[in-house]
Amino acid sequence: MPQLPTIYLDHAATSWPKPEPVWEAMKKALDEEGANPGRGGHRMAREAGKRLMRARMALAELFHISNPIHIAFTMNTTMALNMAIYGFVKQGDHVVATSMEHNSVRRPLEQLQQRGVISVTYVETDRDGTLNLKQLEQAMTVRTRLVICNHSSNLLGSIMPISDIAEIAHRHGAKLLVDGAQSAGLLPIDVKSHGIDMLAVPGHKALLGPQGTGALYIDPSMDVEPLIQGGTGSHSEEAQQPHTRPDRYEAGTPNTIGVAGLEAGVRWVLNESVQNIYTKEWELSQLIMEQLSSISGLRLLGPQLGQPRTGIVSFVSDSLDSAAIAHQLDREFGIAVRAGYHCTPLAHQTAGTLGQGAVRASVGWNTTEQQVDEYVKAVRAICTRD
């Protein structure tokens, strides 16, 4: 059996371990509700269908969505973002995004732009990830149909002013798509008060569900074409994909077992409260920053000490390769972090780290101060060797 890390600080990629109710719910669903939801009238199929609806209702409660049928389950945030982008933009549209975007946004946009379908403008942030709203306003045109931004950078931990961005987008007749990969379950999200038209979230990060789960919220007023078409268990006599939500966006057999775990994770977050989770992670991130800042030759990325950020702290070394540092942390100290480009070269370019990548530590629901101390001691040992 492989040796597990002593200290896990890669929650921004996938939270681990999961709270006990998560894997208990998955086992229960597999043992008792293992049939195909919506594809049969027998008891097990009905119970599996109820399981999906309960998970939808939990997400609706967390994100203040009035009707859970407007939430479609996906494999991950990447699939949700692709569904939103390819399903909404049309020939001749203009899209505005930021220099903090993940490749899950950038690559679909670049493909569509290369094919001559859309044009794209990326609004630069400063090196700490702060967006200049005046520059965003200036980027809007009469053809701008969609504005996209991640709620929090997966490299810098910086947090976008979603409500202000939504106000600018809506004033220019555009819709707002929010990438909630690093914020769902960690920052308060209210789709109505924040003005969010589409919200893409992962199940496997701060929502504490398993990998292979995610969701896309689509405002009921929007017409979004489905990315995948096929069996839905409803309107089977029709040749076209049904318009009924959420069936329209959930062709094929769903990951019912995974969604059971996702529901349990969301319920855990609701019980603990997003604010309490954020406060804990923010305090731990501040502790990491305070201690790392005393190590010569390191540059911390993202918002300054004392400023709002998610539980991500990335750094670069003046003399050591980021991947080498992460490798030594793993092999010598049993500490799991992530190094490299984090699938966000735009953010690295903005931060001035495109040539070297960065070492990223990200805390989670079960991270302790002692683990933070051990992590910093290990970084110090690696970076101060002769």
C-alpha positions in Angstrom: 0.0 0.0 0.0 1.5 3.4 -1.0 2.6 5.7 1.8 0.1 8.6 2.2 1.4 12.1 2.8 1.9 13.2 6.4 0.6 16.6 5.6 -1.8 17.3 2.7 -1.8 20.9 1.5 -3.3 20.5 -2.0 -6.9 21.2 -1.2 -7.2 23.7 -4.1 -6.8 20.7 -6.5 -8.9 18.2 -4.5 -9.9 18.2 -0.9 -8.7 15.2 1.1 -9.7 13.4 3.2 -13.4 13.7 2.9 -15.6 14.1 6.0 -17.0 10.7 7.2 -20.6 11.5 6.1 -19.4 11.8 2.5 -18.1 8.3 2.0 -20.9 6.9 4.2 -23.5 8.5 1.9 -21.7 7.1 -1.1 -21.7 3.6 0.4 -25.4 3.8 1.3 -26.3 5.0 -2.2 -24.3 2.1 -3.7 -25.8 -0.5 -1.4 -29.4 0.7 -1.5 -29.9 3.0 -4.4 -27.7 1.6 -7.1 -30.2 1.7 -9.9 -30.5 4.2 -12.8 -32.4 7.4 -11.8 -35.2 8.4 -14.2 -34.8 5.2 -16.2 -37.4 3.0 -14.4 -40.5 3.0 -12.3 -39.2 0.6 -9.6 -38.4 1.6 -6.1 -34.6 1.7 -6.5 -34.8 3.9 -9.6 -37.2 6.2 -7.8 -34.9 6.4 -4.7 -31.9 7.2 -6.9 -33.9 10.0 -8.5 -34.8 11.4 -5.1 -31.1 11.3 -4.2 -30.3 13.6 -7.2 -33.0 16.0 -6.3 -31.9 16.2 -2.6 -28.4 17.1 -3.8 -29.8 19.7 -6.1 -31.8 21.2 -3.2 -28.7 21.3 -1.0 -26.7 23.2 -3.7 -29.7 25.5 -4.2 -29.7 26.3 -0.5 -26.0 27.0 -0.4 -26.0 29.3 -3.5 -29.5 30.8 -2.8 -31.0 29.5 -6.0 -34.8 29.7 -5.9 -35.5 26.6 -8.0 -33.1 23.6 -8.0 -34.1 22.4 -11.5 -31.9 25.1 -12.9 -28.8 23.2 -11.5 -27.3 20.6 -13.9 -24.8 18.1 -12.6 -21.5 17.8 -14.5 -18.3 15.8 -14.1 -16.4 18.8 -12.9 -16.0 22.6 -13.3 -14.3 22.2 -16.6 -17.3 20.5 -18.1 -19.6 23.1 -16.6 -17.6 25.9 -18.0 -17.5 24.3 -21.5 -21.3 23.8 -21.3 -21.8 27.4 -20.5 -19.4 28.8 -23.1 -20.2 26.6 -26.0 -23.9 26.6 -25.2 -24.4 30.4 -25.0 -22.1 32.3 -27.3 -23.0 32.8 -30.9 -21.3 33.8 -34.2 -20.0 37.4 -33.9 -20.2 37.7 -30.2 -17.6 39.4 -28.1 -16.5 37.9 -24.7 -14.6 39.6 -21.9 -12.5 37.6 -19.4 -9.7 38.4 -17.1 -6.0 37.5 -16.9 -6.7 35.3 -13.9 -8.7 32.7 -15.9 -8.0 28.9 -15.8 -7.4 27.0 -19.0 -10.9 25.6 -18.6 -12.1 29.1 -19.7 -9.2 30.2 -21.8 -8.9 27.2 -24.1 -12.6 27.1 -25.1 -12.5 30.8 -25.8 -9.3 30.6 -27.8 -10.7 27.7 -29.9 -13.8 29.7 -30.7 -11.8 32.8 -31.5 -9.4 30.8 -33.7 -12.5 29.4 -35.6 -13.7 32.9 -36.2 -16.8 32.5 -34.1 -16.1 35.1 -31.4 -13.6 37.7 -30.4 -12.1 37.8 -26.9 -10.6 40.5 -24.7 -8.7 39.7 -21.5 -8.6 42.4 -18.9 -5.4 42.5 -17.0 -5.3 42.5 -13.2 -2.3 43.8 -11.2 0.3 41.3 -9.9 -1.7 40.6 -6.8 -4.8 39.7 -8.8 -6.8 43.0 -8.3 -9.1 43.8 -11.2 -9.4 47.4 -12.4 -13.1 47.9 -12.9 -12.5 50.9 -15.1 -10.5 48.8 -17.5 -13.3 46.2 -17.5 -15.8 48.9 -18.4 -13.6 50.0 -21.2 -13.3 46.5 -22.6 -17.1 46.2 -23.1 -18.5 46.8 -26.6 -21.9 46.7 -28.2 -21.2 43.1 -29.2 -20.1 41.9 -25.7 -22.5 39.1 -24.8 -20.7 37.3 -22.0 -18.3 38.3 -19.2 -16.4 35.5 -17.5 -14.3 35.6 -14.3 -13.1 33.2 -11.7 -14.3 34.1 -8.2 -10.9 33.4 -6.8 -7.6 32.7 -8.5 -6.2 29.2 -8.1 -2.7 30.7 -8.2 -2.9 33.9 -6.1 -5.9 33.3 -3.9 -7.2 36.7 -4.8 -11.0 37.4 -4.8 -12.9 39.1 -7.5 -15.6 41.7 -6.8 -18.4 39.7 -8.4 -21.3 42.1 -7.7 -19.4 45.0 -9.3 -18.5 42.9 -12.3 -22.1 41.8 -12.7 -23.3 45.4 -12.6 -21.0 46.4 -15.4 -21.9 43.3 -17.5 -25.6 43.8 -17.1 -25.5 47.5 -17.8 -23.9 46.6 -21.2 -26.5 43.9 -21.9 -24.1 41.0 -21.2 -24.4 38.0 -19.0 -22.0 36.9 -16.2 -20.4 33.5 -16.0 -18.6 32.8 -12.7 -16.0 30.1 -12.3 -16.5 29.0 -8.7 -13.8 26.4 -8.7 -11.9 28.0 -5.7 -14.9 29.7 -4.0 -17.8 27.3 -3.8 -18.1 26.2 -0.2 -15.5 28.8 0.9 -17.0 32.2 0.0 -20.6 33.3 0.3 -22.3 33.0 -3.1 -25.8 34.3 -3.7 -26.6 34.1 -7.4 -29.4 36.7 -7.2 -27.8 39.4 -5.0 -24.4 38.9 -6.7 -26.0 39.1 -10.2 -24.6 35.7 -11.4 -26.2 34.4 -14.5 -24.3 31.1 -14.7 -22.2 29.5 -12.0 -19.8 26.6 -12.5 -18.7 24.7 -9.4 -16.7 21.6 -8.6 -17.9 18.9 -6.2 -14.5 17.7 -5.2 -12.9 20.8 -3.7 -14.3 22.9 -0.9 -17.7 21.3 -1.3 -15.9 18.1 -0.1 -17.6 15.7 -2.5 -15.8 13.1 -4.6 -14.0 13.6 -7.9 -16.1 13.3 -11.0 -18.8 15.7 -9.6 -19.7 19.3 -10.4 -22.6 21.5 -11.4 -23.7 24.4 -13.6 -26.4 26.8 -12.6 -28.1 28.5 -15.5 -30.5 31.4 -14.9 -34.0 30.5 -16.0 -34.2 33.4 -18.4 -31.2 32.2 -20.4 -31.3 30.0 -23.6 -28.2 27.7 -23.4 -27.8 24.9 -25.9 -26.8 21.5 -24.3 -23.3 20.3 -24.8 -24.2 16.6 -24.9 -27.4 15.1 -26.2 -28.9 11.7 -25.7 -31.0 9.7 -23.3 -32.6 11.7 -20.5 -35.3 9.2 -19.2 -37.9 11.8 -20.2 -39.6 12.8 -23.5 -38.0 9.7 -25.1 -40.4 9.7 -28.0 -39.0 13.1 -29.2 -36.1 13.2 -31.7 -34.8 16.4 -30.2 -33.2 17.0 -26.8 -36.0 18.1 -24.4 -36.2 21.7 -23.1 -37.2 20.5 -19.7 -34.6 21.3 -17.0 -32.5 19.8 -15.7 -33.0 16.9 -18.2 -31.9 19.2 -21.1 -28.3 19.3 -19.7 -28.0 15.8 -18.2 -28.0 13.3 -21.1 -26.8 9.9 -20.1 -26.6 8.0 -16.9 -25.5 10.3 -14.0 -22.9 9.7 -11.4 -25.5 9.0 -8.7 -23.0 7.6 -6.2 -20.8 10.6 -6.6 -23.7 13.0 -6.2 -24.7 11.2 -3.0 -21.3 12.1 -1.7 -21.6 15.6 -3.0 -24.8 16.2 -1.2 -23.3 15.0 2.1 -20.3 17.4 1.5 -22.6 20.3 0.8 -24.7 19.5 3.9 -21.5 19.4 5.9 -20.5 22.9 4.6 -24.0 24.2 5.4 -23.8 22.9 8.9 -20.3 24.3 9.6 -21.2 27.6 7.7 -19.2 29.1 4.9 -18.1 32.0 7.0 -16.6 29.8 9.7 -14.8 27.7 7.1 -13.4 30.9 5.4 -12.3 32.4 8.6 -10.3 29.3 9.5 -8.7 29.0 6.1 -7.9 32.7 6.0 -6.2 32.6 9.4 -4.1 29.6 8.4 -3.1 31.3 5.1 -2.0 34.4 7.2 0.1 32.1 9.4 1.8 30.6 6.3 2.5 34.0 4.9 3.9 35.4 8.1 6.3 32.5 8.5 7.3 32.2 4.8 8.0 35.9 4.6 11.0 35.4 7.0 12.7 33.1 4.6 15.3 34.9 2.5 14.9 34.6 -1.3 11.2 33.8 -1.4 8.5 36.0 -3.1 4.9 35.4 -2.0 2.2 35.8 -4.6 -1.3 37.3 -4.3 -2.9 39.7 -1.9 -0.7 41.2 0.9 -0.8 40.0 4.5 -4.0 41.0 6.2 -6.0 41.3 2.9 -8.9 39.0 1.9 -7.8 35.8 0.1 -8.8 32.1 -0.1 -6.7 29.5 1.6 -4.0 29.5 -1.1 -0.5 30.7 -0.6 2.0 30.4 -3.6 5.6 31.4 -3.7 8.6 31.4 -5.9 12.3 31.1 -5.0 15.1 33.3 -6.3 17.4 30.3 -6.6 15.5 27.0 -6.6 13.2 25.5 -9.1 9.5 25.3 -8.0 9.1 21.7 -9.1 12.2 20.7 -7.3 11.0 22.2 -4.0 7.7 20.5 -4.3 9.4 17.2 -5.1 11.6 17.5 -2.0 8.7 18.4 0.2 7.0 15.2 -0.9 9.9 12.8 -0.9 11.7 14.0 2.2 9.0 15.4 4.4 5.8 13.7 3.3 4.1 17.1 2.5 1.8 17.3 -0.6 1.7 20.7 -2.4 1.5 21.6 -6.1 4.1 23.2 -8.3 4.1 24.3 -11.9 1.7 26.4 -13.9 -1.5 25.2 -12.2 -3.3 25.2 -15.6 -3.4 29.0 -15.5 -0.6 30.5 -17.6 -2.4 33.8 -17.9 -2.2 34.3 -14.2 1.4 33.3 -14.1 2.1 35.8 -16.9 0.4 38.5 -14.8 2.3 37.5 -11.7 5.6 37.5 -13.5 6.2 33.8 -12.9 5.6 32.3 -16.3 9.2 31.2 -16.7 9.4 29.3 -13.4 5.9 28.4 -12.1 5.3 28.5 -8.4 4.9 26.4 -5.3 1.3 26.4 -4.1 0.1 25.3 -0.6 -3.6 25.2 -0.1 -5.3 24.6 3.2 -8.6 22.8 3.8 -11.2 21.9 6.4 -8.9 19.6 8.4 -5.6 21.6 8.2 -4.1 22.4 11.6 -1.6 25.1 12.8 0.8 22.3 13.6 0.8 21.1 10.0 1.4 24.7 8.8 4.4 25.0 11.1 5.8 21.7 9.8 5.3 22.8 6.2 7.2 26.1 6.8 10.0 24.3 8.6 10.4 22.0 5.7 10.4 24.9 3.2 13.0 26.7 5.3 15.2 23.6 5.5 15.1 23.1 1.7 15.6 26.8 0.8 18.5 27.4 3.3 20.7 24.5 2.4 24.3 25.2 1.4 
